[in-house]
Amino acid sequence: MKVEVVEIHGDEDFIKKISGISHGSEGASVEKLLNWGHLSPLEFAGVTFKVTCPIFVARQMMRHRTGKYMEASLRYCESGLEFYTPPELEDDLMYKFMIENSKFVYSTLLEKYGKGRGNELARCVLPVSTVTEFYMQMDMRNLTHFLLLRLADGAQIETRLLASDMLDLIEEKFPTITAYIIKEVFHV
């Protein structure tokens, strides 16, 4: 699993500048905006990530319909047949059998039905542990909300790990927002 920044648009100075129009001023600091709950100026800055993770993590991330997503389509592309194995299942024989069986059936269906319809049929047998890639773009207001939820103790560990990496990746451009998220999630 990995996440990388593709593009960052805006920064905290830009957010401050944008916030000034509502009060006819030079703008409020991002810290004040966060404390006031005045988050609409955060929507003018954002991040595009490239994420590589299992499908079950991608679906948890895509539940946040406030982002934009573009995923590799197994209707048009062949799967690399890469699978995520949780540490708890590394020695589980049933899990290993399921993965090997999925690889065999996927490859057989592709060969039997060829490109096009074969891709459509073959993807049906892939488990949600299949690794996928997608771009995710969110403005900072929605990314802040996303990270607050996905860094919380109740979030699945794999999703928390990616959210933690995202937080690290935005810290340089958005230090005040990062500090706010850390304070809210970890109470430090």
Secondary structure, 3 states (H helix, E strand, C coil): CEEEEEEEECCHHHHHHHHHHHCCCCCCCHHHHHHHCCCHHHHHCEEEEEEEEEHHHHHHHHCCCCCEEEECCCCCCCCCCCECCCHHHCCCHHHHHHHHHHHHHHHHHHHHHCCCHHHHHHHHHCCCCEEEEEEEEEEHHHHHHHHHHHCCCCCCHHHHHHHHHHHHHHCCCCHHHHHHHHHHHHCC
